[in-house]
Amino acid sequence: MGTKKIGIIGAGPAALSVATELAQKGHQVNLIAPEPYAAWVPNYGGWADQFDADFGKSFFSQTYAAPCVRLPKEGKIHERILSGKYVRIDKTKLQEHFLQTLNEHQTLFYDGTVEKIVHEEEVDHIHTEDGQKITCDVVIDASGTNSPFTQTKGSSKPAFQLAYGQLIKTQPHGIPCGDMRFMDFSPADDSENIATFLYSMPLSHDTLFVEETILATRKLASFDYLKKRLEKRLKREGIVVEGVLDEEYCRIPLGAAVPHKNQKLIPFGGAASMVHPASGYMLSKVLKLAPEIAALISEHTGSKESLLAGAMNIIWPQERRRCRELYLVGLEILTRMTPQRNWEFFDAFFSLPDEHWRGFLDDTMTPSELAFTMSKMFAISKSGLRMSLLQNSISHASGHLLKAAKPAWA
């Protein structure tokens, strides 16, 4: 117990959330990033019940009571209204809240790039490229996926979620502000060779946030390709764009290698491969686990080695590792589907009981519950889709199925 000097690498939601929790507990936080005050670029959304009530009051900028999925089926576009409220997070307000709280607690900000970390028995020395040296009791690596400072278990061939988004000013678009399109797979043009979907949020009668997304792929696809599809889609919808207020480019690694059990620091966020392997979501998870990591650091009285092991058990307990292997089965399948199979897949997926598809997306299931959901999905799928699921599972995901039974720590 007692005050500790904490070094945190990064300045995104993962870094600032855990930094804020630690600063509020009285620790000396040192935050190192190339541009620690740079505005966050990605937009964030999620299901309202993933966040606590106080967070919602402060940081929900928009709530949608009727999120929907739209899918081509039998020559028509079928729309399914999903249960639950979906929300848009006010990223600017959230970031400003974190930074203000950190400044109030005398957090030290270092504008620089970490070159190396020298680990000693009880302290760590963070060296930046411009010659700064920060000595800490504990280092938290929240610098993002494929960090050179976090040791990972084996290698992986991640897929990517690609998205190009625009905040647009339009002529009155006629979409009710309580509606949003969670996944709109209606074809953007007549030549569909890769499945993309529209993610759309009305912000006012003449303002929309729209994003063209490839959920998971290992194929070469450019942002320009997504931009053109988005423009075609908007034209087909009859939406007249008067101006583009902002643009977003997202490339999210899915299924990156998990951290080694034995670390000399605490990986967090993307550095800890906390991105949902099948959906790309992470914000609600880092907000949930940041207080747990801060409490562990504050209350721990044992060795540093046991502290680091305890942190890894919070982030990647055995049960979550088993679930991750099952999610990777789904990821392998999704990256190999034709658009037609993709549409059939999500038609079956959202036909599942709400607790099953939501549990899958929220990563709240036990391994047995997740396996049951996947088997139920298989059972209700069309015969052609079932054959595709079976073939891809055997040919490309059998290793993940074996690891799900008993994942090995390294």
Beta strands, then each sheet from edge to edge (+ up, - down):
strand 1: 5-9
strand 2: 28-33
strand 3: 45-47
strand 4: 60-64
strand 5: 66-73
strand 6: 76-81
strand 7: 86-89
strand 8: 108-111
strand 9: 114-119
strand 10: 124-128
strand 11: 133-136
strand 12: 138-141
strand 13: 159-170
strand 14: 179-184
strand 15: 197-204
strand 16: 207-217
strand 17: 241-254
strand 18: 266-267
sheet 1: 8+ 2+ 1+ 12+ 18+
sheet 2: 3+ 7- 4+
sheet 3: 6+ 5- 14- 15+ 16- 13+ 17-
sheet 4: 9+ 10- 11+
end
